[in-house]
Amino acid sequence: MKSHIRNFVVVFASVVLLGCGLTASKSNDGYADFDSLGVFDVDHTMTLSFGPTILNFAASHIDDDPETKALLRGLKGVRIKIYEIDGDATRVAARLNKMSLKLREQNWEPIVLVREEGEQVHMLVKMAGNQISGLTILTSDAEEVVIVNIMGDLQPEMFTATMAALDIDTPEIQVAVGN
C-alpha cells in the first residue's frame, strides 16, 4: 500500500513540476532534439533543464545587472548536457557532426563552426519569423562533450557572452565599410 502512495506522489509531483515551467518545454520553437552520442563511447555525467519559472525566479533576484536580468526574463528554457568521453572520441565527434546536420535539416541555421585538431564547436540558431527562438551549441574535445540549448527571445549580442562563458576562442572579425 505504501509503495502505491509513494508512486502516486512521485508521478503527481513530476506532472506538476513539468507542467509549471520548472524544466524546459519540448513544445518551444527553440527546443533542439538531440540524438544519442553512443552508450559505449560516452558517460552521461550531468543534465540541467531550466524552464521559465526558474529563469524568472533567478531574474527577480538580480538587482545589480540589468542586462542579465533582461536576458533571463526573455528566456523560456535552458538545457545543458555534459558527457565524459570514455570510448572512441573520433566516433563521438562523427556523431556530433551528424547531430549538427540533423538540426540543419530541422531548419536550424549554422552561425559558427570551429574545427581544430581534436576539438569542434557547432553553434546554430533557430528562427521563428524574424526572431531568434533558439541557440544550440555543440562542443567536444578528446575528453568531454557539452551540449547547450537555449530557448526564448534571443538577441544576437548575447552570442559573444555565451562563447566567452563556454571559453571558446572567437576569431577577430573586421567589418568592411563601403564609401
C-alpha positions, -999 to 999 in steps of 0.1 A, spaced: 0 0 0 28 25 9 45 19 -24 13 28 -43 10 60 -24 47 68 -30 44 61 -67 13 83 -70 31 111 -52 62 108 -75 40 107 -106 18 136 -94 48 157 -84 65 151 -118 34 161 -137 30 193 -116 67 202 -119 69 196 -156 36 215 -162 46 246 -143 77 256 -162 105 243 -139 120 224 -168 125 234 -205 95 226 -227 98 204 -257 70 224 -274 91 256 -275 101 267 -310 138 268 -299 139 233 -285 166 211 -301 160 174 -303 194 156 -298 204 121 -308 225 98 -287 262 101 -287 266 63 -282 263 44 -250 296 27 -254 316 59 -261 303 84 -235 293 85 -199 265 109 -193 277 130 -163 252 158 -160 219 172 -173 203 205 -163 170 218 -176 155 251 -165 122 264 -176 107 298 -174 96 296 -138 132 291 -126 147 316 -150 122 343 -140 129 335 -103 166 339 -110 159 372 -128 139 385 -99 169 381 -76 193 401 -98 194 438 -89 228 449 -100 230 437 -136 200 449 -157 213 432 -189 215 398 -173 181 404 -157 166 412 -191 183 382 -207 169 358 -181 134 373 -184 135 367 -222 145 330 -218 119 302 -220 143 273 -213 179 263 -209 192 227 -213 227 216 -206 241 181 -211 276 171 -203 292 138 -213 326 123 -205 342 105 -234 353 71 -223 354 54 -257 363 64 -292 365 102 -294 365 101 -332 332 82 -333 318 107 -308 329 136 -330 313 120 -360 280 116 -341 282 153 -331 286 162 -367 256 141 -376 236 158 -348 245 192 -363 234 180 -398 201 167 -384 195 201 -367 201 218 -400 175 195 -416 151 208 -389 157 244 -401 185 253 -376 210 277 -392 247 273 -385 264 305 -374 297 292 -361 317 261 -369 352 256 -355 372 225 -361 407 223 -347 427 192 -341 407 171 -317 381 198 -310 350 211 -326 323 237 -319 289 240 -337 267 270 -330 233 270 -346 202 293 -343 165 286 -349 145 314 -363 108 320 -357 99 346 -383 124 374 -378 131 364 -342 158 341 -329 139 315 -308 168 290 -301 205 288 -298 223 254 -297 260 249 -290 276 215 -295 313 213 -283 336 184 -280 373 176 -274 390 143 -267 377 142 -231 342 158 -230 311 168 -249 290 198 -238 256 204 -254 237 236 -247 202 245 -259 188 280 -250 152 289 -259 134 322 -258 136 357 -272 173 357 -280 193 388 -291 225 384 -313 246 404 -288 243 375 -263 263 352 -285 296 368 -276 289 364 -239 278 328 -245 310 320 -264 331 336 -236 312 317 -209 320 285 -227 356 296 -230 355 293 -268 381 314 -287 364 335 -313 383 350 -342 386 387 -346 361 399 -371 366 431 -391 337 447 -410 344 464 -443 327 497 -447 319 509 -482 323 545 -493 
